[in-house]
Amino acid sequence: MPVLVMKFGGTSVANIDRIHRAAKRVALEVAKGYDVIVVVSAMSGKTNELVGWVNETSPLYDAREYDAVVASGENVTAGLMALRLQEMDIPARSWQGWQVPVKTTSAHGSARIEDIPPDNINRKFAEGMRVAVVAGFQGISPEGRVTTLGRGGSDTTAVAFAAAFNAERCDIYTDVDGVYTTDPRICDKARKLDRIAFEEMLELASLGAKVLQTRSVELAMRYKVRLRVLSSFDEYSETAGTLVCDEEEIMESNVVAGVAFNRDEAKMTLTAVADRPGIAAAIFGPLSEAGVNVDMIVQNISEDGRTDMTFSLPVDQIKRAEKAVMQATGRGDYTFSDLVTDDAVAKVSVVGIGMRSHTGVAARMFKALSAERINIKVITTSEIKISVLIDRKYMELAVQALHDEFGLEKA
């Protein structure tokens, strides 16, 4: 029988009533003739509670035991879902990561999936099991220890299973009814998209849209796994949600598909740095080693052998970045005149595969921001994205202005 993967997030399985509601969705797909792999998250809030218990017990915890504790949330949900399906006379059983097995690296807390052999689950499907309820977010290391994949790891688990079992589709059930042109809480004209290309979704996810975890979209794009994002709280419909698919499946797309934003940004500038070969490596090497996620980078024109280097980073990594810069200077790796930090900026981006074949997108973006008297501090571009750094207080105004400029409320 064809295989369908269904993933239910924490809000979709937050209590027994919602698990029952999710089980009814699964039953509908079983009735259509699918063998179903259900990937579940922990109940809403449970992972945070487990992490809190670990930190309270041992602030300098053993990462292996951290994973053993934190992975238990998904185990509970998987067992309850399997029990409910059995009560509905649907042959189902729960699977923990090690039972499948979901083989991962040994990086506890942020492991990556290396392989999912389908033999065990396929054998049970052949014996009459109709639903495999898999605990998301977890796997097993080469050493035989439980591992977790990091926040949002259940999305990645679901896509990986869809790829491993050559599933017809992977449905991601969450508390929103699809992917929107921007956050409806920021712009009341935001429109739900019927379809969006993998590349657009990947850019939007990496730029701040929180509908899908970035790693899950990367995996879906690599293995051509068709994703559907939909709400577990809406009435069932064959056309519900947003389909994330290959570009070829979209007949005609707008120049811009969506506007993304991230308010938790900071800007750092090193002034009067010696302009010489290797200076960028001398600056950004130590930052990388310190775990600072540098994003946008701008180097000014050199004057008298000196230049300014500006880059953006998450606002909660400022102290770490300042320490790395000062240590590098203390070692004599490079010198600079001043270190200027701005912790009140935001990043706003427009994304769309249509930008490949249309000119003037940047000009329209800058003109729309100028009309609202919003100053641009840093600009970066790619083939399907333009991002700007602006003062945080203007972020919502910028999102609304760009949404209007590119007519995103229109289908």
N, C-alpha and C positions, 0 to 999 in steps of 0.2 A: 504494500500500500504506500501511497505518497506520504512523506513526512512533513509535518508542520511544526515549527518551533514557536512557542508562546511564552513571553517573559512578562512576569507581573512584578512591578516595583513595590516598594515598602508601603506606600499609601493604598495600593490596590489589595494588599493582604494585611491591613493594619489591625484587623480583629476577625473574630470568627464569622460574623455576618459577611464581611467583605471576601473572606476566603470562599464562603458558600457562593457568593455572586460570581467570583472568578471561576469556580468549578463549573458553573452553568455555562460560561463562555467556552470552556474546554469541551463540555459535553456536546455543544452545537457543532464543533469541528470534528469530533469523533463520529457524530451522526452523518457527516458528509463523506466519511470513508477514510479520514486521515489517521495515521499513527501519529500521536502527538508527544513531543518533548516539551514539558513545561519547566521553565527555569524560574525559580522564585527568589526574591530578596527576603531579608529579615523583615519582620513586622516594623512598621514606621516607628522610629525612635529607639528600637531595640539595640541596634549597633552602637549608637552613641552611649547607651546605658552600659553596654558591655565594655566599651573602651574606657568609660569612666571608672568602672570597677577595677580594671587592670591598672590604671594610673593611680588609683587610691591604694591598691595593694602593693604595687611595686613601681615607683616612678622611673627607675632605671631597669625596666623589665627586659626579660629574655624574649626576643622577637618570636622565637618558636612557640613559647607559651602564649604570647599575645595572640598569635594566629589560632591556636587551639581554642582559646576562649571566644574570640570574636567570630569565628566561623560557626559557632553553635547556633547563632540566631537563624541562619538559613536552614539549618537542620530541623529546627522546630517547625518552621513554616512548611517545609517539604513534607514532613510526616503528617501534619494536619491536612494539607491539600490531598495527599494520597488517601487518607482516611475518608475524607468527604467524598471523593470520587468513588471509592469502594461502596459507600452508603448509597450512591446513585447507580449501583450495579455496573460500574465501568471498571474493567480490570486495570488496576493501577498499582504502582509501588514507588516508594521514594528511593533516591540515589544520592549518597554523599559523594563528594568529589573523588575520594580515594577508591570508591566502589566502581566508578565508571571504567577506567580511571581518567581523571583530568590531569595529565602530566604537565608539570610546570617547572620553572627554574627554582632555585633555592633562595631567592630574594624575598624573605619573609616580610609581609606587609605590602609588597609591591611586585609580586611574582608575575611572570608572563607565561602564558599557555604555550607549550611546545608541541603537544600532540593530544588528540582525543581518539583513541582506538574505538571504533563503533561496535566491535564484536559482541561484548557483553549485553548491551542494550538490544542490538539486533536479534540476538538469540532469544531474548525474552519476548520481543515483538513476534517472532516466529512461533513462540509457544502460546501466544494468545494475549499477552499484555497489550493494552491499547494506549496507555499513557505512562510515560516515564517522568516522574516529578524529580527534577534535579536541583540540588541546593546550589545556587549561584555563588559567585564571588570566591570560590575555593577550589583547591586542587591538592596535589600531592607532589612533594619534591623528590628528586632522585634518592635522597636519604630516607624516604618513607615518612616524612613529617607533613602534617597539614600545613598548607600555605593559603594566603589570601591575596587577592589581586589588586587591592587598593580600592578607594571609593569609586563607585560606579562600575565595579567589576562584574556585576550580574549582567549588565548590558553586553560586556565583552564575552562572558560565558555563553550567552544566548546566541550571539553571532557565530562564535566558534563552533557551537553544536550544529548550527544551520549549515556551516561550511563542511564539517566533518560528515554529516549525514545527507549532504546534497539535498537539503530541504527545499520545498517549493517556495517558502517565504518564512521570514522571521517577524512575528508580530510583537511589538514592544508596547505593553499596556502600562499606562502611567496616569497621572492626574490631570493631564492636558489632552485636548482632543486632536493634536497634530502639531505640525511645525508652522509657525506664523512668520509673516514678513518682518516682524519685530515683536518685542514684548508688549502684549496688549495692555499691561499695567502702565506702560510708559506712553503708548500711542493708541488712542481708542479707535483709530482707523486701521489698525493691524488686521491683516486678512490671513486666514488659514490657507496654506498651499495644498493643492491636490497632489502634486508631485514635485520633487526636488532632486537634483543630481547629487551623486555621491560627493563630488568635489565641492559643491556649494555647501552641503551639509557639514563636511569636514571643516571648511573654513569657518562657518558660523559657530560650530561647536568649539573650535580652538580659540575663537575670538570672544567667547563669553556666553553664547546661547547654551542653556543648560538642559535642553530636551534630551540629548543623547551624549553619552560619554565619548570623548574623542577617539580613544583606542578602539571602541566598538565600530565606529564609522570607518576608521582606517582598515580594519579587518574586513568589513563588509565590502569596501571598495576593492580590496585586493582579491577577494574570492567571489566577487559579483553576487553577493547575497542580497536579495531584495528585502528591504526593511519596510515595515509599516508601523508608524507611530500613531497610537489611538488611545482614547480614554476608556478605562474600565468602568466608568460611571455612566456613560451614554448608552442609549438603546443600540442594540446590535444592528449593523448595516454592512453590506458587502463593500460599500464604497467609503466607509468611514475612515477618518484619519488622513495621514499624509504618507505617500509612498516614496521612499528614498531608493532611487534606482539608477541604472546606467543612463548616461546622457542621451544615448540613442533611443531610449524609451520615451523621451519628452519631445513631442512634435515641434513645438515652438515655445521658446522661453523669453521672458522679459530680459532686458539688458541687465537689470539689477534684480536679484531674487529676494534680498533681505538686507536689513540694517542691524548690525550687531554692536554691542557696547560692553565695556568693562570699566566699572567705576573705581576699582581698586588698583589704580596705576600710580606710579611715581616717575619722575624724570630726574636724572642725575647728569651733571656736566663737570668734566675736568677741563679747566682752562689752562691755556699756555703749555700744552704738552709738547715735548720735542717731537717734531715731525721727521721720523726716520723709519727705514724698513724694520718691521717687526714690532712696532709700537702697539698695534692693535692686539697682537698676540700677547704682549706683555701686560696689557690691561685686562683683556677678557679671559685669558687663561686662568689667572687666580680667581676671577669671579665665578667661572665655571666650577673650579675645584671647591669653592665655598658653597656651591649649590644655588647660586643666584641665577634666576631665569631671565636673562637679558632678551629683550624683544627688538624694539626699534632702535637703530643705530644711525647717527648722523655725525660725519666728520666735516668740520669747516675747512675752507681754503686756507692753506698754510701762509703765514706771514712772518718774515724774519726767522724762519725755521721752527716756528711754533704753531700749534693748531689747537682747536677746542674739540673735545670728543663728548657727544651727548648720547645717552641711551635711556630707554625706559625699562622698568622692572616692577614686579609686584610691590605694593606699598608696604607689605609686612616683611620685605626682605631688605629694607633700607639699611638697618643696623649691620646686617651681615655683609652687605656690599661695602659699606664704609670701612668696616674692619679689614676686608680683603684688600681694598685700595691702599689703606694706610700701611698694611704689612708689606705689600709689594713695593711701596715707596721706601719703606724702611730698609728693605733689602737692596735698594739702589736699582731696581728694575727700570724705573722711570721717575721723572719729576713732573710736577705741575704747579701752577700758581695758586689755584683755588678749587675747592670742591663745593659745587652749588647743587642743593637738593630741593626739588619741588614735590611735595607730597599731596598736592590738591589738584591732580590732573585725571583725566579719563580718556579712554581710547574709544573712538567711534569708527566703524568700518562699514563700507558698502561691499556686497558680494554678489557676483553673478557670472555664469558662464557666457552670457551674452556680451560681456565686456571684451571677449576675444575678437569679436567681429564688428564692434561698434566703437567709434572714436568719440572723444569729447566728454567721456564720463567724468574724468577728473575735473575738467573745467566746470561742468555743471555742479559737481559736488562743492568745489571751492566757492563758486558764485552763490550757491544757496546758503553756505555758512557766512559768507561776507554780508549777505543781505540781512542776516540776523546779528551782525556785528560780533561774530565769534572769531577770535584770533586762533590761528593754527600754529602750534609750537613745533611739531615734528610730523613728517609725512613718510609713509612707506607704501610700496605697491608690489603687487604680484600680477600674474596673468589674469586672475579673476577677482582681485581684491584691491581696494584702496583704503588705508587706515590713516587716521589723523589723531594726534594728541592735542587735547584742548583743556581749558580750565574745567574742572569737575562741575562747577555750578551751572555751566551751560550744557551739560550732557543731554538732559531730557529735551531741551529746546533744539539741539542739533539733531537728535534722532527724529523728532517730529518734522523738522524742516526737510531732512533728506528723504523721509518717507513720502512727503508731499511732492518734492521735486521729481522723484522718479515714478510717481503715480502708482505706488505699490498697493493702494487700496483697490485697484482695478485688476480684474482677472486677466 
